[in-house]
Amino acid sequence: MSATFSPSDFERLGVFYLGREVDAKTGDVGDTPFLYDSSDLTTHALIVGMTGSGKTGLGLCMIEEAAIDGIPAIVIDPKGDMGNLLLAFPDLRPDDFVPWVDPQEAARAGRTVAEHASEVAQTWREGLAEWGQDGARVARMRSSADFHLYTPGSNAGLPLSLLRSFDPPPAVVRDDGDALRERIQLAVQGLLALVGIAADPLQSHEHVLLANLFDRAWREGRGLDLPQLVREVLKPPFEQLGVIDLETFYPARERSALAMALNALLASPGFQVWLEGEALDPGRLLFGPDGKPRISVISIAHLSDAERMFVVTTLLGAVVSWMRAQTGTTSLRAMLYMDEIFGFFPPTAMPPSKPAMLSLLKQARAYGLGVVLATQNPVDLDYKGLSNCGTWFLGRLQTARDKGRVIDGLESAAAGAEEKLGGRAAVDALLSGLGKRTFVVHNVHEDGPVLLRTRWALSYLRGPMGRDEIARLVAAQKGALTPAPVSGAAVAPAVAAAPTSAEVAGSVLAAAAEPPLAPEGIEESFVDVAAGSGVAAAGASSIVYRPYLLGSAQLHFSRRGVVDRFDEVTLLAPIEPAARKLAWDDAIAYEGAGPVTRTRPVEGATRFGELAAAARRKPSYESARKTLVTELYRTRSIALRRAPELDLQSEPGEEEGAFHQRMHLALAERRDRELAKLRQRHAAELEKLDRRLATAQERHAREEAQLRGRKLSTVVSAGTSVLGALLGRKKLSVTNLNRVGRTVRDFGGTQKEAGDVARAAEKLEDLLQEKQRLEETLRAELEALQASLPTIDQVKVETIEIRPLKGSLAVERLALVWTPWAVDATGIATPLFALKT
């Protein structure tokens, strides 16, 4: 391999540097870098290879390249190898490797751990250098993305909550009947798989009941946690399923068995760990709160088969919902990588994970989500389902049966692949002769197959890590991550509404059996007791109603060319017994719909807090209406972010991180558009030059017997490295071009008497030089393009603050409402009402 190989040969716009090309005849690794167009990954990829073939290393390299390019990834890791992505040391010091080298391996080599770490560090420095890389590239990878290692069902790594709450999918999914049904089916099948129930979605009573419970809750915009789900299984909020009475379709005795199975999860000693950590949200797994890309490794090696199926099914279902909430794009937005799909995507069976994977393979391309699947068991793959994989990386296989199955898969899933590879016998010969870290690459976006030797990984490949090692690896990250809020109804916060113990005690002493009357013409209502608040066990007589002032208004935010939006806002302010006026100082703000109210208190409730004198006078409410308008105009505004260079503007309420995600995608789309223009501008020129080269080659071939047996046909067949990176497969480097030029000149100097041959050689050399000039032109244009495109940090973002139009600000509802509270014997109050924030 060339000693002059450097980053300038592979650091290109929108391409992944995966290794170098291999000569199919000699098996030699050449000087030409294998550059994989990242946009090709939107048509997905499959990696197949036996243990020791380098399959995992190739996958790691792809994820490393994605990180360098600012492309986030979710990595599902059934074997425990992908956590090595976090073992990347820019300084490459021996001390960096000491905690992670294998002491037993050091002992077998007759070295201390420190000596072995020093040897490994030196090996990594030399390996990176051999492939044109160094610690600076490692540092670039680590700075371009955050790396997290999650262990659902275990607190060894970062915890990931899959059972804390089954949150409703985004509105775009809930509004799509087919998408909602698919999401419900995946959630139910994953949950039933966890409790060991193999359910038919159409015939299983368990599946039908749970699907209806999820459908009802999610259409109402509320989540279901496991305790609430158990309660609803026992007492469903409906009396029939379809046209059949519930008790006839699924009797209570049989429902009790399902409830007991689900309750067993709650009662399990290890259940709590499934509730801890970040809520499962693909958006947060792919991007941090600041919009920085994340590489999130989901390790499931420690789980049982049923638990793995539950995690994979639930995660894939969430990814499908997230995907459908995105805008369409032709650029690569994110990656989903699964290191071993054996058992999750079989050819005939339909495990819970398979429908979601099929949906991703069929639809993810439109949303810029690239799916990469890897396996060492080619026999257990649904190749018809994999027909949407545009790139196949085929590594060394163990048995003739495995090779035959892969060839069959190519025939059925990748139309035309066998012909491009030279026929079944040629494919078999290629697969049989592959060495370690060598792959046959079939890409539908290229003209023919290529042999690839994968590059040296930037991460330290030390193999699977134990529980203690994982805990040590993520210790610094634990506590630094901000848990995602659980969506759904939230109990009114005590900090804003709860009185002190003394205040509660005073209000109880003054409590009346009937609510004090509101002034004539003032609406009076009662906030409903939230479901699951515990009041049923305590009894209605334990409820104390306290008075609050409710105000609702519509705000109109408008600025020409920027925003034109109407917002509903509801404020709920406590009315203290000694209040001299109705004020909004301690109000709780709730967006959207106001609290659920009723015209009468809960039956049996007999205690009501004291109503201040000001709240008994009608003019107080008129004054409160006016001050509400002033308060809303003073305190309410929307802040919009704008990136004029990208023609992007944030949506009202859009988080900063979400806006940065759109900026990342806009930059990638701009880059891809500019590259497409460059391709289009030079494609015709390249095609014309290739035709002239082919003609010159044919003429020269007629005289090749006079060229001392040296043939140039093998080196004149394709474009240069830059041309290939830009326009297609690349086989001829600048070094090779110079070598060919020297060969032709030497020949011309020693065989002058062969005039025809000399003229043919001269013509061929002229064309090669013309192609080299095109190479240099393209290199300069690529460098200029790269310099002209800003990074995310260079894009100027400005903030615009817009207040509501005061003239159109009107209070639509003003009411006296009574809120329910539970007061214990010590006078401590707990709110029993829930409002959507």
C-alpha positions in Angstrom: 0.0 0.0 0.0 1.1 3.5 -0.8 3.2 5.3 1.8 1.9 8.6 0.5 -1.7 7.8 1.1 -3.2 10.8 3.0 -6.6 12.3 4.1 -6.7 14.4 0.9 -7.4 11.2 -0.9 -10.6 10.3 1.0 -11.9 13.3 2.9 -14.6 14.2 0.4 -18.0 15.8 0.6 -20.8 13.3 1.3 -18.8 10.1 1.1 -17.8 7.4 3.6 -14.2 6.3 3.6 -14.6 2.5 4.2 -11.2 1.2 3.0 -9.4 0.5 -0.3 -10.1 -1.4 -3.4 -8.6 -4.9 -4.0 -7.4 -6.3 -7.3 -9.7 -9.2 -8.0 -7.0 -11.1 -9.9 -4.0 -10.7 -7.6 -5.8 -10.0 -4.3 -3.5 -7.0 -3.7 -4.8 -4.0 -1.9 -4.4 -1.0 -4.1 -3.9 2.8 -3.6 -7.5 3.7 -4.5 -9.7 4.6 -1.6 -13.2 3.0 -1.5 -15.5 6.0 -1.1 -19.1 5.2 -0.5 -21.7 7.9 -1.4 -23.6 8.5 1.8 -26.8 9.2 -0.2 -26.6 5.6 -1.5 -27.3 4.5 2.1 -30.9 5.7 1.9 -31.6 2.6 -0.2 -30.2 0.6 2.8 -27.4 -2.0 3.0 -26.8 -5.6 4.1 -23.6 -7.0 5.5 -23.1 -10.7 5.5 -20.0 -12.6 6.8 -19.0 -15.4 9.1 -17.3 -14.8 12.5 -13.9 -13.4 11.9 -14.7 -12.0 8.4 -14.5 -8.4 9.6 -18.3 -7.8 9.5 -18.5 -6.0 12.8 -15.4 -3.9 11.9 -17.1 -2.8 8.6 -20.2 -1.8 10.5 -18.2 0.2 13.0 -16.4 2.0 10.2 -19.7 2.9 8.6 -21.0 4.4 11.9 -17.7 6.2 12.5 -18.0 7.8 9.0 -21.6 8.8 9.7 -20.4 10.4 13.0 -17.7 12.4 11.2 -20.3 13.5 8.7 -22.7 14.7 11.4 -25.2 11.9 10.7 -26.8 10.4 13.8 -27.4 6.7 14.3 -29.3 4.3 16.4 -27.3 1.1 16.8 -29.0 -2.1 18.0 -26.4 -4.4 19.5 -27.5 -8.0 20.3 -23.9 -9.2 20.7 -22.3 -6.5 22.8 -19.6 -5.5 20.3 -20.8 -2.1 19.2 -20.0 -0.4 22.5 -16.5 -0.3 21.2 -17.5 2.9 19.4 -17.1 4.6 22.8 -13.4 3.4 23.0 -11.9 6.1 20.7 -8.8 7.8 22.0 -7.6 10.8 20.1 -4.3 11.0 21.9 -3.6 7.2 21.5 -1.7 7.1 24.8 -1.0 3.7 26.4 -2.8 5.0 29.5 -6.0 5.3 27.5 -5.9 1.6 26.6 -4.9 0.3 30.1 -8.5 0.0 31.5 -9.7 -1.8 28.4 -7.1 -4.3 27.3 -7.6 -8.0 28.2 -5.4 -8.9 31.2 -5.5 -12.6 30.2 -4.3 -11.7 26.7 -1.5 -9.7 28.2 -0.5 -12.7 30.4 -0.5 -15.1 27.4 1.8 -12.7 25.6 4.1 -12.6 28.7 3.5 -8.9 29.3 2.1 -6.8 32.1 -1.1 -4.9 31.5 0.7 -1.6 31.1 3.2 -3.2 28.6 0.4 -4.8 26.7 -1.5 -1.5 26.6 1.6 0.2 25.3 1.8 -2.4 22.5 -1.8 -2.0 21.6 -1.5 1.8 21.5 1.5 1.5 19.2 -0.4 -1.0 17.0 -3.3 1.4 16.7 -1.1 4.3 15.8 0.6 2.3 13.1 -2.7 0.8 11.8 -4.3 4.2 11.5 -1.2 5.7 9.8 -1.2 2.8 7.3 -4.7 3.9 6.2 -3.9 7.6 6.1 -5.5 8.3 9.5 -4.4 9.6 12.8 -5.5 10.9 16.2 -6.8 14.1 14.7 -9.4 12.1 12.7 -10.4 10.3 15.9 -10.8 13.6 17.6 -12.9 14.9 14.7 -15.2 11.9 15.1 -15.6 12.4 18.8 -16.3 16.1 18.4 -18.8 15.7 15.6 -21.3 13.5 17.6 -22.1 12.4 21.1 -21.7 8.7 21.8 -24.1 7.0 24.3 -24.4 3.4 25.4 -27.8 2.3 26.7 -28.7 -1.0 28.4 -32.5 -1.3 28.7 -33.5 -3.7 31.5 -30.2 -3.1 33.2 -28.5 -0.2 35.1 -25.0 -1.1 33.9 -25.1 1.4 31.0 -27.4 4.4 30.5 -30.9 3.3 31.5 -33.6 3.5 28.8 -37.2 3.3 29.9 -39.4 1.1 27.8 -42.2 0.4 30.3 -42.5 3.7 32.1 -45.2 4.8 29.7 -46.6 3.9 26.4 -46.8 7.4 25.1 -49.1 8.3 22.2 -47.3 8.6 18.8 -47.1 12.0 17.1 -50.2 13.6 15.8 -49.3 12.8 12.2 -49.4 9.1 13.1 -52.6 9.4 15.1 -54.3 11.1 12.2 -53.3 8.4 9.8 -55.6 5.4 10.4 -53.2 2.8 8.8 -50.1 4.2 10.5 -51.9 4.3 13.9 -53.1 0.7 13.6 -49.5 -0.4 12.7 -48.1 1.4 15.7 -50.6 -0.1 18.0 -50.0 -3.6 16.6 -46.3 -3.3 17.2 -46.7 -2.0 20.7 -49.1 -4.8 21.6 -47.1 -7.6 20.0 -43.9 -6.4 21.7 -45.6 -6.3 25.1 -47.2 -9.7 24.6 -43.9 -11.2 23.5 -42.4 -10.0 26.8 -45.0 -12.0 28.8 -44.6 -15.0 26.5 -47.9 -14.8 24.6 -47.7 -15.5 20.9 -50.7 -13.5 19.6 -52.5 -13.4 16.3 -53.4 -9.7 15.7 -56.8 -10.7 14.2 -57.8 -13.6 16.3 -56.1 -13.4 19.7 -58.4 -12.0 22.4 -55.4 -10.6 24.3 -54.2 -8.7 21.2 -57.7 -7.4 20.3 -58.4 -6.1 23.8 -55.0 -4.5 24.3 -55.2 -2.9 20.8 -58.5 -1.4 21.6 -57.2 0.0 24.9 -54.2 1.5 23.2 -56.4 2.9 20.4 -58.8 4.6 22.8 -56.0 6.1 25.0 -53.9 7.3 22.1 -56.8 8.8 20.2 -57.5 10.8 23.4 -53.8 11.9 23.4 -52.9 10.1 26.7 -50.3 7.6 27.5 -50.7 4.2 29.2 -48.4 3.1 31.9 -48.3 -0.5 32.9 -50.3 -0.2 36.2 -53.0 1.7 34.4 -53.0 -0.9 31.6 -53.5 -3.7 34.1 -56.5 -1.8 35.6 -58.0 -1.3 32.2 -57.6 -4.9 31.3 -59.6 -5.9 34.4 -62.2 -3.1 33.9 -62.1 -1.9 30.3 -63.6 1.6 29.6 -66.0 0.0 27.1 -68.7 -2.6 27.2 -68.4 -4.2 23.8 -65.8 -5.1 21.1 -67.1 -4.7 17.6 -70.8 -5.7 17.8 -70.2 -8.4 20.5 -70.6 -7.8 24.2 -67.3 -7.6 26.0 -68.1 -10.4 28.5 -69.1 -12.6 25.7 -66.0 -11.9 23.6 -63.5 -12.0 26.4 -65.0 -12.9 29.9 -63.6 -11.3 33.0 -62.2 -14.6 34.2 -60.0 -14.8 31.1 -59.1 -11.2 31.2 -57.9 -11.7 34.7 -55.3 -14.2 33.4 -53.9 -11.5 31.1 -53.9 -9.0 33.9 -52.0 -11.4 36.1 -49.4 -11.9 33.4 -48.9 -8.2 33.0 -49.0 -7.7 36.8 -46.2 -10.3 37.1 -44.0 -7.8 35.3 -44.8 -5.2 37.9 -44.2 -7.6 40.7 -40.9 -8.8 39.4 -37.9 -7.7 41.5 -36.1 -6.4 38.4 -39.0 -4.6 37.0 -38.1 -1.1 38.4 -35.0 -0.9 36.1 -37.4 -1.0 33.0 -38.9 2.2 34.3 -35.7 4.1 34.9 -33.8 6.4 32.5 -34.7 8.3 29.4 -38.1 7.6 27.9 -37.9 5.8 24.5 -37.8 8.6 22.0 -35.9 8.1 18.7 -35.6 11.9 18.3 -33.7 12.1 21.6 -31.6 9.0 20.7 -30.6 10.7 17.4 -30.1 14.3 18.6 -29.3 16.0 21.9 -31.3 18.9 23.3 -28.9 21.2 21.5 -29.4 19.5 18.2 -26.0 17.8 18.2 -26.0 14.4 16.5 -25.9 11.3 18.7 -24.6 7.8 18.1 -26.9 5.8 20.5 -25.9 2.2 21.0 -28.7 0.0 22.4 -27.0 -3.0 23.9 -29.3 -6.0 24.5 -26.7 -8.8 24.9 -27.6 -9.2 28.6 -31.4 -9.8 27.9 -33.3 -13.0 27.5 -34.8 -13.8 24.0 -38.2 -12.6 25.0 -36.8 -9.4 26.4 -34.7 -8.8 23.3 -37.7 -9.3 21.1 -39.7 -6.8 23.2 -36.9 -4.2 23.0 -36.3 -4.5 19.3 -40.0 -4.5 18.4 -40.8 -1.5 20.7 -37.8 0.4 19.4 -38.5 -0.2 15.7 -42.1 0.7 16.2 -41.0 4.0 17.8 -38.6 4.6 14.9 -41.4 4.0 12.4 -43.6 6.6 14.2 -40.7 9.1 14.4 -39.9 8.6 10.7 -43.4 9.3 9.6 -43.3 12.6 11.5 -40.3 13.8 9.5 -40.3 15.7 6.2 -39.2 13.9 3.0 -35.6 14.2 1.8 -33.2 12.5 -0.6 -30.3 13.1 1.7 -29.2 10.8 4.5 -30.8 12.1 7.6 -30.0 9.3 10.0 -28.9 5.7 10.3 -30.4 2.6 11.9 -27.9 -0.2 12.3 -28.5 -3.7 13.7 -25.5 -5.8 14.2 -27.1 -9.2 14.1 -30.6 -9.7 12.7 -30.6 -13.5 13.2 -34.1 -14.5 14.6 -35.6 -11.0 14.0 -36.0 -11.2 10.2 -36.6 -14.9 9.3 -37.7 -16.0 5.8 -41.0 -17.6 6.7 -42.0 -16.9 10.3 -43.4 -13.5 11.4 -41.9 -12.5 14.8 -43.2 -9.2 16.2 -40.0 -7.4 15.0 -40.5 -8.3 11.4 -43.4 -6.1 10.4 -41.7 -3.0 11.7 -38.5 -3.9 9.9 -40.4 -4.4 6.6 -42.0 -1.0 7.0 -38.6 0.6 7.5 -37.0 -1.1 4.5 -40.0 -0.2 2.3 -40.6 3.4 3.4 -37.6 4.8 5.2 -35.9 5.9 2.0 -38.4 8.7 1.4 -37.5 10.2 4.8 -33.7 9.9 4.5 -33.4 7.1 7.1 -30.8 4.5 6.0 -31.1 1.0 7.4 -28.0 -1.2 7.7 -28.5 -4.9 8.7 -25.7 -7.3 9.4 -25.6 -11.1 10.0 -23.4 -14.1 10.1 -26.3 -16.5 9.5 -27.3 -16.0 5.9 -29.6 -19.0 5.9 -32.0 -17.4 8.3 -32.8 -14.2 6.3 -35.9 -13.1 4.4 -34.2 -12.1 1.1 -37.5 -11.1 -0.5 -37.9 -8.6 2.3 -34.3 -7.5 1.7 -35.0 -6.6 -1.9 -35.0 -2.9 -0.8 -31.3 -3.1 0.2 -29.4 -1.3 -2.6 -25.9 -2.3 -1.3 -24.7 -5.8 -0.4 -21.4 -6.2 1.4 -20.6 -10.0 1.1 -17.7 -11.3 3.3 -16.2 -14.6 3.9 -18.7 -17.4 4.5 -18.2 -20.7 6.3 -20.1 -23.3 4.4 -21.1 -24.0 0.8 -24.8 -23.9 2.1 -24.2 -20.3 3.3 -22.7 -19.3 0.0 -25.5 -20.9 -1.9 -28.1 -19.1 0.2 -26.4 -15.7 -0.4 -26.3 -16.3 -4.1 -29.9 -17.3 -4.1 -30.6 -14.2 -2.2 -28.8 -12.0 -4.7 -30.9 -13.6 -7.5 -34.2 -13.0 -5.8 -33.5 -9.7 -4.0 -31.1 -7.8 -6.2 -32.2 -8.0 -9.8 -29.2 -8.0 -12.1 -26.7 -8.5 -9.4 -25.6 -12.0 -10.5 -25.0 -10.8 -14.1 -23.0 -7.8 -12.9 -20.9 -10.2 -10.7 -20.2 -12.4 -13.7 -22.7 -15.3 -13.1 -23.3 -17.7 -10.3 -20.0 -19.5 -10.7 -18.1 -16.2 -10.6 -19.9 -15.2 -7.5 -19.1 -18.5 -5.8 -15.4 -18.1 -6.8 -15.3 -14.6 -5.4 -16.9 -15.6 -2.1 -14.6 -18.6 -1.8 -11.5 -16.6 -2.2 -12.2 -13.8 0.2 -9.8 -13.1 3.0 -10.4 -11.4 6.4 -11.8 -7.8 6.1 -12.4 -8.3 2.4 -15.9 -7.9 0.9 -17.5 -8.1 -2.4 -19.6 -4.9 -2.8 -22.6 -4.9 -5.0 -24.2 -1.4 -5.2 -27.2 -0.8 -7.5 -26.0 2.8 -7.9 -22.7 1.6 -9.5 -21.9 -0.2 -12.8 -20.3 -3.2 -11.3 -19.0 -5.0 -8.2 -15.9 -4.0 -6.3 -13.6 -5.8 -3.9 -13.2 -3.8 -0.6 -10.6 -4.2 2.1 -11.9 -2.3 5.1 -9.8 0.4 6.7 -8.4 0.4 10.2 -11.2 1.4 12.7 -10.8 4.6 14.6 -12.3 2.9 17.7 -10.4 0.3 19.7 -11.9 -3.1 18.8 -11.5 -5.0 22.1 -14.7 -7.1 21.8 -17.7 -7.4 24.1 -17.5 -5.7 27.5 -18.8 -7.0 30.8 -21.3 -5.3 33.0 -18.6 -3.7 35.2 -16.7 -2.4 32.2 -19.9 -0.9 30.7 -20.7 0.8 34.0 -17.2 2.2 34.1 -17.5 3.4 30.5 -20.7 5.4 31.0 -20.1 6.5 34.6 -19.3 10.1 33.5 -22.4 10.3 31.4 -24.9 9.1 34.1 -26.5 12.1 35.7 -25.5 14.4 32.9 -28.4 13.3 30.7 -31.7 15.1 31.2 -34.6 12.7 31.3 -37.2 13.3 28.7 -40.5 14.4 30.2 -43.3 11.8 30.1 -46.1 13.1 27.9 -49.7 12.9 28.8 -51.8 14.4 31.7 -49.8 16.0 34.5 -51.0 16.6 38.0 -51.2 20.3 38.7 -47.9 21.2 40.3 -47.9 21.8 44.0 -45.3 24.5 43.9 -47.7 26.8 42.1 -51.0 25.8 43.7 -50.5 24.0 47.0 -50.9 26.0 50.2 -48.8 25.5 53.3 -50.0 23.1 56.0 -51.2 26.0 58.1 -53.1 27.5 55.2 -54.8 24.2 54.4 -55.6 23.6 58.1 -57.2 27.1 58.2 -59.2 26.5 55.1 -60.5 23.2 56.4 -61.7 24.8 59.6 -63.5 27.3 57.6 -64.8 24.8 55.1 -68.5 24.8 54.3 -70.9 22.0 53.4 -72.0 23.9 50.3 -69.9 26.0 47.9 -70.2 29.8 48.4 -72.3 31.3 45.6 -70.6 33.2 42.8 -71.9 36.6 41.8 -74.9 36.5 39.4 -73.7 36.2 35.8 -70.3 34.7 36.7 -69.7 31.1 35.5 -69.1 28.6 38.3 -67.8 25.1 37.7 -65.9 22.2 39.4 -62.7 20.7 38.1 -63.1 17.0 37.7 -61.1 14.5 39.9 -58.4 12.9 37.8 -58.6 9.2 37.0 -56.2 7.1 39.2 -55.8 9.9 41.7 -56.6 7.6 44.6 -59.7 9.4 45.8 -61.8 6.3 45.3 -60.0 4.5 48.1 -60.2 7.6 50.4 -63.8 8.4 49.7 -65.4 11.6 48.4 -65.7 13.0 51.9 -62.0 13.4 52.0 -62.1 16.0 49.2 -61.7 19.7 49.9 -62.6 22.1 47.1 -60.5 25.3 46.9 -61.5 28.3 44.7 -59.5 29.3 41.7 -60.0 31.9 39.0 -59.9 30.6 35.4 -59.3 32.8 32.4 -59.0 31.7 28.8 -58.1 33.9 25.9 -57.1 33.7 22.2 -53.8 35.3 21.2 -53.1 36.4 17.7 -49.4 36.5 16.8 -48.9 38.1 13.4 -46.0 39.6 11.5 -46.1 39.8 7.7 -44.0 37.2 6.1 -43.0 35.7 9.4 -45.9 34.3 11.3 -49.7 34.4 11.5 -50.8 32.2 14.3 -53.7 31.9 16.9 -53.0 30.4 20.3 -55.4 29.4 23.0 -54.1 30.0 26.5 -55.7 29.2 29.9 -54.6 30.6 33.3 -55.6 29.2 36.6 -55.0 31.4 39.6 -55.6 30.6 43.3 -58.0 32.8 45.3 -56.7 33.1 48.8 -59.3 33.7 51.6 -57.8 37.1 52.5 -57.4 38.3 48.9 -58.5 41.9 48.3 -58.7 41.5 44.6 -58.6 38.8 41.9 -55.1 38.7 40.6 -53.0 36.5 38.2 -49.7 36.7 40.0 -49.5 33.0 41.0 -51.4 31.7 38.0 -50.5 28.4 36.4 -50.5 28.6 32.6 -51.9 25.7 30.5 -51.8 25.8 26.7 -54.6 24.6 24.6 -57.8 23.2 26.2 -58.7 24.3 29.8 -59.4 22.0 32.7 -62.1 19.4 32.4 -65.0 20.8 34.5 -68.4 19.7 35.7 -71.4 21.6 36.9 -71.6 19.9 40.3 -69.0 18.6 42.8 -68.2 14.9 43.2 -71.2 13.2 44.9 -70.6 13.0 48.6 -68.1 15.9 48.8 -69.1 18.2 51.6 -66.2 20.5 52.2 -65.4 23.8 50.4 -62.7 26.3 51.1 -63.5 29.9 52.1 -64.2 32.3 49.2 -62.6 35.7 49.5 -65.0 38.7 49.7 -63.5 40.0 46.5 -64.6 36.9 44.7 -68.2 37.5 45.8 -68.3 40.9 44.0 -69.0 41.0 40.2 -66.9 44.1 39.6 -63.8 42.1 40.7 -64.3 39.8 37.8 -64.5 42.7 35.3 -61.3 44.1 36.7 -59.7 40.6 36.5 -60.7 40.4 32.8 -58.9 43.7 32.0 -55.8 42.8 34.0 -55.7 39.4 32.3 -55.4 41.2 28.9 -52.6 43.3 30.2 -50.9 40.4 31.8 -51.0 38.2 28.6 -49.8 41.0 26.4 -46.9 41.7 28.8 -45.8 38.1 29.5 -46.8 36.1 26.4 -44.7 36.1 23.3 -43.2 33.6 20.8 -39.6 33.5 19.9 -38.7 32.4 16.4 -35.3 31.5 15.2 -34.2 32.3 11.6 -31.3 31.1 9.5 -31.5 33.3 6.5 -28.6 31.6 4.8 -30.6 28.3 4.8 -34.0 30.0 4.3 -35.1 28.3 7.5 -37.4 29.5 10.2 -38.4 27.7 13.4 -42.0 26.9 14.1 -43.7 28.5 17.2 -42.8 26.3 20.2 -40.2 24.4 18.3 -37.2 23.5 20.6 -33.8 24.8 19.7 -32.5 21.3 19.3 -35.2 20.4 16.8 -34.4 23.6 14.8 -30.7 22.6 14.7 -31.7 19.2 13.4 -33.4 20.8 10.5 -30.4 23.0 9.9 -28.2 19.9 9.8 -30.5 18.4 7.2 -30.7 21.6 5.2 -26.9 21.7 5.0 -26.7 18.1 3.9 -29.4 18.7 1.2 -27.5 21.8 0.0 -24.3 19.8 -0.2 -26.0 17.1 -2.2 -27.6 19.6 -4.6 -24.2 21.2 -5.3 -22.6 17.8 -5.8 -25.4 16.9 -8.2 -24.8 20.0 -10.2 -21.1 19.3 -10.4 -21.8 15.7 -11.5 -24.2 16.9 -14.2 -21.8 19.6 -15.4 -18.9 17.1 -16.0 -20.9 13.9 -16.8 -21.1 14.6 -20.6 -17.4 15.5 -20.7 -16.4 12.4 -18.9 -18.6 10.2 -21.1 -17.1 11.7 -24.3 -13.5 11.2 -22.9 -14.2 7.6 -22.0 -15.4 6.9 -25.5 -12.2 8.4 -27.0 -10.1 6.4 -24.5 -12.0 3.2 -25.5 -11.3 3.8 -29.1 -7.6 4.6 -28.5 -7.4 1.5 -26.3 -8.8 -0.7 -29.1 -6.3 0.6 -31.6 -3.5 0.2 -29.2 -4.6 -3.4 -28.4 -4.1 -4.3 -32.0 -0.4 -3.6 -31.6 -0.1 -5.0 -28.1 2.0 -7.9 -29.2 4.7 -5.5 -30.1 4.7 -3.9 -26.6 6.7 -6.7 -25.0 3.6 -8.3 -23.6 2.7 -5.4 -21.4 -1.0 -4.5 -21.6 -2.5 -1.2 -20.7 -6.1 -2.5 -21.0 -6.4 -3.2 -17.3 -5.5 0.4 -16.3 -7.4 2.4 -18.9 -10.8 1.1 -18.1 -12.3 3.6 -15.7 -12.0 7.1 -14.1 -9.6 8.5 -11.6 -10.2 8.6 -7.8 -11.7 12.1 -7.9 -13.8 11.3 -11.0 -15.0 8.1 -9.3 -15.8 9.8 -6.0 -17.8 12.3 -7.9 -19.3 10.3 -10.8 -19.2 6.6 -10.0 -16.9 3.7 -9.3 -13.2 4.7 -9.2 -10.2 2.5 -10.2 -7.4 4.8 -11.5 -5.5 7.0 -9.1 -3.2 9.9 -10.0 -0.2 7.7 -9.2 -1.4 5.1 -11.6 -2.0 7.7 -14.3 1.6 8.9 -13.9 2.9 5.3 -14.1 0.9 4.7 -17.3 2.3 7.9 -18.8 5.8 6.8 -18.0 5.2 3.3 -19.5 3.9 4.8 -22.7 6.8 7.2 -23.0 9.4 4.5 -22.4 7.8 2.4 -25.0 7.7 5.3 -27.4 11.5 5.9 -26.9 12.5 2.3 -27.4 10.3 1.3 -30.4 10.4 4.3 -32.7 10.5 2.1 -35.7 7.0 0.8 -34.9 5.4 4.0 -36.1 1.8 2.9 -35.8 2.3 1.6 -32.2 4.1 4.8 -31.2 1.4 7.0 -32.6 -1.2 4.9 -30.8 0.7 5.1 -27.6 1.1 8.9 -28.0 -2.6 9.3 -28.6 -3.3 7.2 -25.6 -0.9 9.2 -23.5 -2.5 12.5 -24.6 -5.9 11.2 -23.6 -4.6 10.0 -20.2 -3.1 13.4 -19.6 -6.4 15.0 -20.6 -8.1 12.9 -18.1 -5.5 13.8 -15.5 -6.2 17.5 -16.2 -9.9 16.8 -15.7 -9.0 15.1 -12.4 -7.1 18.2 -11.3 -9.9 20.5 -12.3 -12.5 18.4 -10.4 -10.2 18.3 -7.4 -10.0 22.1 -7.4 -13.8 22.5 -7.9 -14.5 20.0 -5.1 -12.1 21.8 -2.7 -13.7 25.2 -3.6 -17.2 23.7 -3.0 -16.1 22.3 0.3 -14.7 25.6 1.4 -17.9 27.5 0.3 -20.3 25.3 2.3 -20.7 26.5 5.9 -20.6 24.1 8.9 -23.5 24.1 11.4 -21.4 26.3 13.7 -20.9 28.9 11.0 -24.6 29.4 10.1 -25.9 32.6 11.6 -29.1 32.2 13.6 -31.1 35.2 14.7 -34.0 35.4 17.1 -37.2 37.2 16.5 -39.6 37.9 19.5 -43.2 38.6 18.6 -45.9 39.7 21.0 -49.7 39.1 20.5 -51.7 41.8 18.8 -53.3 43.8 21.7 -56.2 44.9 19.6 -57.4 41.4 18.9 -56.6 40.0 22.4 -59.9 39.0 23.9 -60.8 37.0 27.0 -63.2 34.3 25.9 -63.9 32.7 29.3 -63.7 33.9 32.9 -65.0 31.7 35.6 -64.8 30.7 39.3 -63.7 27.1 39.4 -63.4 24.8 42.4 -60.4 22.4 42.4 -60.4 19.1 44.3 -57.7 18.4 46.9 -57.1 15.5 49.3 -56.1 16.7 52.8 -54.6 14.2 55.3 -54.7 14.3 59.1 -51.6 16.5 59.3 -53.1 19.1 56.9 -50.9 18.2 53.9 -52.8 18.8 50.7 -52.5 16.8 47.5 -54.1 18.0 44.2 -56.6 15.5 42.7 -57.0 17.2 39.4 -55.0 16.8 36.2 -54.5 19.3 33.4 -52.7 18.9 30.0 -49.7 21.1 29.9 
